[in-house]
Amino acid sequence: MIDLYYWPTPNGHKIMMCLEELGLPYRIVPVNIGRGEQFQPDFLRISPNNRMPAIVDHTPADGGAPLSVFESGAILLYLADKTHRYIPQDLRGRHLALQWLFWQMGGLGPMAGQNHHFVQYAPEKLPYAIDRYVKETARLYAVLDKHLCAMAAAGHDYIAWDYSIADMASYPWVVPHERQQQKLEDFPNLAAWFERIRSRPATERAYARAKEFSTAPVVDDASRKLLFGQDAATIRSTP
């Protein structure tokens, strides 16, 4: 059994998608980040960066004590390695998948996240910041679109040949494309890839489960300080 510490955000969706694809038994432990539950001592022992998702695997492959993992990319890689699924097992394929997993973790996620912040949530509209992150999101969409074009020319439908954790990592960050001021029709290869993943039964199940927990916006007036007002003192003050 795997405990999934979760809230319906793009990074949370990644892990739900993966667990649904793998068919592993899991239990969702909601972490309402808009109400500060990520600062609870029990959660911080699992995720010291006070971010979800995180998991606790009660049946790790080494047969030892329960194993906790934080950071969504690390969790995806852990689950893929645990099951030997959704990551290529040959050297070249594995590193292709890992490159694009890290691309999402270091590029698409952070840049789209800043896009969300300045376009949707910042109390003051800053044209330079909005323009900067909307354009960078578009650039990253184009990078993925160009790669998927090359994959399609070689007869493959997904980022690393077959469906993998690289696809699971990126898809939830493309779901809110309209909020990111992006038009999928401008990226035809990405749009086709997006539809293929959206129609997968595991994706449908994962997003249906998300609605069990919250359909309200994560960010509201009460949560802004919790989500955007943290500094070093926040870390020092938590148990």
N, C-alpha and C positions, 0 to 999 in steps of 0.2 A: 504494500500500500504506500502511496505517495501523498503527502500533504502538500497542497498547492496554496500558497499564500498569494491572494489574488484580489485585484479590483479591475473592472472593465476599462482598461486603457490599452493602447497598442502593444506595450510590452507584456501586459497580462494576457492579451489575446494570443500572442505567440505560443505561450506554453500550453494554454488550453487547446489550441490547434494541434500541437505536437502530441499531447496526451491522448486526444481523441483519435488521431491517426494511429498511434501505437496500440491503442486498446488496453493500456495499463490501468489497473485500478487506482483511482485517486479520490481524494476528499478535498473539497474546496474550503479553505479557511479565509473568509472575507477579511480584507484589510482596507477599511474605508479611509483612504488617504486624505479626503476632504475634511475628515473629522479628527485627524491626528493619530489614528490608530497605528501608524507606522513608527510611532515613538514609544510604543509599549515595550517594557524591558524584555518580555518573552520574544517579541519579534526582533528586537535589536540583537539578540543573541544569535539569531539566524541570519539576519541581514544588517550588518553593522553600518551600512550606508543609508539606512532608513528609507530604502526604496523597495517597492515590490515590482515584479514577483520574486518569490523565493520558494524553494521546495525543501522538504525533508523526506528522504527515501528511507523507509523503514526496512527495506530488504535490499541493501546494496549488494553489488556483485561479489564483494570480498567476504560477505557473510558476517561482517562486523556490526558495530553499533550503528544506529541510524545516522545517516549522512545528510548534512544540510548544504545547499548550494544557493548562492545569490548571484545576481546579474543574469539577465535573460539569455544572452548569448552563451554564457557558460552553462546555463541550465539546458539549453537546446543541445549543446555538444555532449553534455553528460548523458542525457536521455538517449541520444543517438548511439553513443558508445556503449551504453548499458545494453541496448537491444540489438546492436549491429544493423540498424535500419535507418533509413533517411539520411545516410551519409555514405558516399562511395567508399568501398573498402580497398581500392587500389590507391597507390601513392598520388598519382596525378589528379584523379577525381576527388580524393579527399581534400587536397590542397586547393583545388578549384572551389569547392564548397566553402572551405574555411576562409578563403580570400573574400568571398562575397558575404559571408557571415560577418566578418570583421568590417567590411565596407558598410554594411548596414549599421553596425554598432557604433562605428566611428564617424559615419557620414550621414546617411539618410535619416537615422533616428534623431541625432542631436540637431541637425539642421532643420528638419521638419518640426521638431519640438520647439525650436526658437521661432520658426514661422508661426506655429500655433500661438506662442506667447505674445508676440508683437502684433499679430493680426487680430487675435481674438480677445486676449486677456489683459494686456498692458493698460494701466489706467490712463496713460497718455499716448495718443497715436503719434508715433515717431516715423515720419515718411522714410528717412534713410534706413532705419532698421527694417521696416516692412519691405522696402524694395530689396534690400540686401538678402533677406532670407527667402522671400518669394522667388527671387532669381536663382539663388543657390539650390532651392528645392527643385526648380525646373531643370537646372544643370544636372542634378543627380538623377532625376527621372530620365533625362536624355542619355546619361551614361548607362543606366540599366536597359533602356530601350535599345540602344545600339548593341549591347551585349546580347540581348534576347534575339535581335535580328541575326547575329552571327550564329547563335545556337539554332535558330530555325533553319538557316541555310544548311546546317550540318545535320538536320533531321531531329532536333531535340526541342522539346516544349518548355523546358524549365532552365533555371539558372545554371545548375551544375549537371546537365544532361537529363537525369531523371529527377523527379520531385524529391526535395531534400530540405534540411533545416535552413538552408540559405533562402529558399522560397518562403518558408514559414516566418522567418525573421523579417523579411521585407514587406510581405503582403499587408499586415495590419497598419503599416505606416503609409500605405497608398490608399487604404480605405477612405480616410478623410480628405481625399484630393480636392474636393470642392472647397473645403474650409482652408486649404492651403493655396487657394487661388490657382489651381492647376486644372487643365482640361485633358482628360485621357485621350481624346481624339487627336491631340497633338503628338501622341506617342503610341502609334498603332501596335507595335510589338508588345509594349508593356500592357496596353489595353487588352490584347488577346490573352496574354498571360494572366492578367487580373481576372478575367472571366473564367478561365480554366480553374483557377484556385477557388474562386467564389462558389463554383458549382460542385466542389468536392463535398461529399456527405460529411466528412469530419469537420470541414470549415463551417458548414451549415449548423452542425450540432454545437460547435464551440460558440458561435455567435448567438445561438438560441439560448445557451446556458448563461451567457453574459446578462441577458435580460432578467434572469432570476434575481440578480443582485442589485442592479441599479440601472435605470434608464435616464436618470437625472444628470445634468452636467456635473463633471467632477469639480469644476471650478465655479464657485459662487462667492458672494461678498464675504461670507464667514470663513471660507477656506483660503482666500488669497494670501493672507499672512503666513498660514501654515505651509503653503506650497511654494511661495515665492519670497518669503522673508527670512529664510534660514541663513545663518552664517556660522563661523567657527564657534561662537558662544552656544549655538544650538547643540552642537555635538558635545561640548564640554558639560552642558547642563543635563544631558540625558544620562540615566543610570548606566 
